[in-house]
Amino acid sequence: MKLKSLMHSFFSVSLVFAATLSVVQVAVSEVKTEQGKCSDWLAWTERIPGQQPTLYVTGKCTFPTDGYSVWLERVKPQKSNSVNLVLNRVIDTPAGRASAIESEEEVKYGEDTSFGFAYESVTILPDGVKIPVK
């Protein structure tokens, strides 16, 4: 009889643990979706005669509600003479109440570059997306 009672206790604890684990997994998933889903990344260098070249990066991010803002910041320090620019995607979450309507925000970044130097790619963190520069 003690074995049966012991097994019942073990299965009860296992079920409670499994239920707790499921709750934890849901909470982690919610954090990920709060960061938005970004796509349609483009990077190019604009060269106008007599002016310094400018690198542009654009994309779109979708969020579960309105009120989000998103921008790109240069990661410091960059590797010396690297042909890959590393940018960090920064998200400002809504303050207060937000409507439950999915929203899309454009992301735009621009940076003057040096004459005779050209980036070949841009990496967006924390996603690790690497975009070729056209």
Phi and psi in degrees as a GROMACS rama.xvg file:
@    title "Ramachandran Plot"
@    xaxis  label "Phi"
@    yaxis  label "Psi"
@TYPE xy
-62.8249  -37.548  LYS-2
-62.8097  -42.6594  LEU-3
-63.031  -43.2964  LYS-4
-64.8912  -41.5911  SER-5
-63.7329  -43.5427  LEU-6
-64.5089  -39.1658  MET-7
-62.0491  -44.064  HIS-8
-62.2126  -42.7694  SER-9
-60.7238  -46.8812  PHE-10
-66.8575  -35.3761  PHE-11
-63.4024  -45.8268  SER-12
-63.5396  -40.8097  VAL-13
-61.9072  -42.2364  SER-14
-65.9737  -41.6936  LEU-15
-63.3171  -43.2999  VAL-16
-61.4518  -45.0685  PHE-17
-62.9396  -40.8814  ALA-18
-65.3193  -41.771  ALA-19
-63.7696  -41.9988  THR-20
-61.0235  -40.7909  LEU-21
-62.2285  -41.4186  SER-22
-62.6543  -42.9558  VAL-23
-61.822  -43.6505  VAL-24
-62.8244  -39.3178  GLN-25
-63.6902  -43.1262  VAL-26
-61.9554  -41.4035  ALA-27
-63.8852  -41.6119  VAL-28
-61.8271  -39.0061  SER-29
-64.7366  -37.0263  GLU-30
-63.5174  -42.6626  VAL-31
-61.9552  -45.2023  LYS-32
-68.383  -28.2822  THR-33
-64.9401  -25.7159  GLU-34
-77.8169  -6.45218  GLN-35
84.052  166.385  GLY-36
-119.699  121.777  LYS-37
-112.249  144.553  CYS-38
-157.07  -173.236  SER-39
56.478  38.3872  ASP-40
-71.8529  135.324  TRP-41
-135.482  145.174  LEU-42
-139.996  133.901  ALA-43
-153.511  158.101  TRP-44
-109.133  127.87  THR-45
-97.4697  124.457  GLU-46
-119.073  112.445  ARG-47
-112.562  126.77  ILE-48
-52.6987  132.982  PRO-49
83.996  -1.97037  GLY-50
-122.776  156.553  GLN-51
-67.3708  136.814  GLN-52
-61.4693  147.087  PRO-53
-125.924  129.819  THR-54
-91.9627  131.924  LEU-55
-120.389  143.163  TYR-56
-133.675  130.214  VAL-57
-133.775  158.139  THR-58
-168.927  -179.732  GLY-59
-131.388  138.349  LYS-60
-124.528  135.557  CYS-61
-107.958  133.83  THR-62
-123.431  156.305  PHE-63
-69.3355  -20.8256  PRO-64
-139.278  174.843  THR-65
-84.1798  175.174  ASP-66
95.2947  -3.78375  GLY-67
-84.1768  149.651  TYR-68
-131.302  150.514  SER-69
-143.058  141.194  VAL-70
-151.471  169.204  TRP-71
-112.287  138.283  LEU-72
-125.567  143.531  GLU-73
-67.4215  129.305  ARG-74
-76.1393  133.263  VAL-75
-120.857  136.785  LYS-76
-83.9476  156.83  PRO-77
-91.2075  157.435  GLN-78
-67.1184  138.466  LYS-79
-62.2726  131.9  SER-80
57.4466  26.878  ASN-81
-77.9026  141.032  SER-82
-92.1162  5.49474  VAL-83
-114.408  118.251  ASN-84
-88.6447  132.286  LEU-85
-107.155  124.214  VAL-86
-120.258  148.942  LEU-87
-107.011  128.237  ASN-88
-82.2498  122.166  ARG-89
-112.603  134  VAL-90
-122.242  132.172  ILE-91
-105.464  118.461  ASP-92
-79.9381  157.633  THR-93
-63.0503  141.252  PRO-94
-96.5288  128.235  ALA-95
80.3197  -150.828  GLY-96
-80.5681  145.034  ARG-97
-135.125  147.352  ALA-98
-71.3593  153.256  SER-99
-85.212  27.5036  ALA-100
-97.2202  127.916  ILE-101
-58.5136  137.247  GLU-102
-125.802  152.766  SER-103
-120.1  130.397  GLU-104
-119.201  137.282  GLU-105
-83.5615  143.535  GLU-106
-113.801  128.983  VAL-107
-134.796  137.569  LYS-108
-140.694  139.822  TYR-109
-139.886  143.398  GLY-110
-150.758  129.851  GLU-111
-69.7169  138.964  ASP-112
-115.539  171.775  THR-113
-83.8569  148.849  SER-114
-62.501  138.645  PHE-115
81.2773  -1.4685  GLY-116
-122.174  138.578  PHE-117
-139.479  130.005  ALA-118
-71.4027  143.087  TYR-119
-99.1845  -23.7634  GLU-120
-155.37  163.963  SER-121
-131.489  132.762  VAL-122
-109.565  129.822  THR-123
-103.991  120.696  ILE-124
-99.5689  152.227  LEU-125
-87.6054  -0.0484437  PRO-126
-71.3616  -27.7288  ASP-127
78.4459  17.6186  GLY-128
-71.4141  129.915  VAL-129
-111.821  122.269  LYS-130
-112.82  128.51  ILE-131
-72.1121  143.025  PRO-132
-88.7384  128.51  VAL-133
